[in-house]
Each structure stands twice: as C-alpha cells, then as structure tokens.
C-alpha cells in the first residue's frame, strides 16, 4: 500500500504539522473540515503546502518520524523547494 507524508500549515511560515496517510486527498479534506481533533485542528492547520509519495506506507511512516525530528528551518526549506509561494496544494490534487 502506498503512503504519503505531508505538511499542513495555517498560513505562510505559520504553525507546521507533519503527518502521514494512505489517502492524501481524504486526510487533507478532514483537516480542512476540522474533523481531526488534536494539534493540527487546534492551530487551524488546513493548508497543504508539501507532500511526498512513497511506494510503501512503512517508508512514509519512517520519513514522517524523521521529519518530525528536523529543525523548523529545515522543514521551511523543504516546503519552499517544492512550493516557494506556500500555495494550497490540495486544490491541485484532483487535477
């Protein structure tokens, strides 16, 4: 089963949340609708600004654990390498 690691935020260079899922579109929809109680919901992290697909969910989980140990600036650099304007990538998932 494939997996995704993703970062959502509340605004450009705002609060960052790193997560993992096997259904990226569905999971981000849950964040946007406020259906996921916890850190991301508490801080209004609804904007998908970065994601990475893995062939196996176990690889995605390992990558998520690694990213959670990264310094904040490293995560910002990762986001800006893929998405320099911090656009909401959720809008592009169905295209």
N, C-alpha and C positions, 0 to 999 in steps of 0.2 A: 504494500500500500504506500502511495506517495504521501509526502508531508510537506508542510510549508512552515517556515519561520517568518515572523512578521514583526514590524514595529508600527504601533499606532501612537498618535500624539493628540493633544488638544489644540495646539497651534504651532506655528513655526518656532523651532528651538524651545518648545514648551516641555511639559512632562512627557517622558517616553515610557512606553510599555512594550516589552518584548514577550511574544507569545508563540505558541506552536499549535498547528491544527492539521487535520487531513482534509478539511473543507474550508479553504480560504474565503471564498465568497460568503458562505453561510456564517462563518465565525465573525467576519467583519460586519456583516449585517446585524448580528447580535450585539456587537459593540455599539454600532450606530443607533440601535433601538433601545439601548440601556438594559438589555436582558442579561448581562453578565455582571452579577454583583461582585464587588471587590475593588482592587486598586484602579483598574482602567476606568470603571464606571464612576468611582468616587472623584477622579480627576478629569472626567469628561474626555477621555482619550478615544476619539471616534474616527480620526483621520488616518487612513492607511498611507504611510509615507515610504515604506520599504518592505520588500518581501523577497524570499529566496525559496525556490522549489528544490526538493530532494526526492530521489527515487524511492527511498525508504523512510518511513516515519521515524525509525530509530535514529537515522542520521540527522533528521530535523530536530529531534529532541536533544541530541548531543550538541548540535550547533546552538540551540536556544540556551542551553546551560552555559556554554562558552560565552555567548554574547552577554548574558546577564552578569558575568564577571568583568566585562570590559568597562573601562572608564567612559564616562558620559561623552567626552570629546571624540573618542574613537567611534562611538555609535553615531554621533552627528556627522563625522567624516564619511562613514559608511552610507548614511542616508543621502548626503549631498553628492556622493559619487554616482548614485543611481537617479536621484531626484533633487537636483540643485534648488528648485523653487518650492520644494515641500508640497507639491500638488497632492491632492487626494487621489491615490491610485485606484481606489475602489471603483471610481467612475469608469475606469478602463477595463475592468475585469470581464465584463460581458461583451466586449467588442472583439 
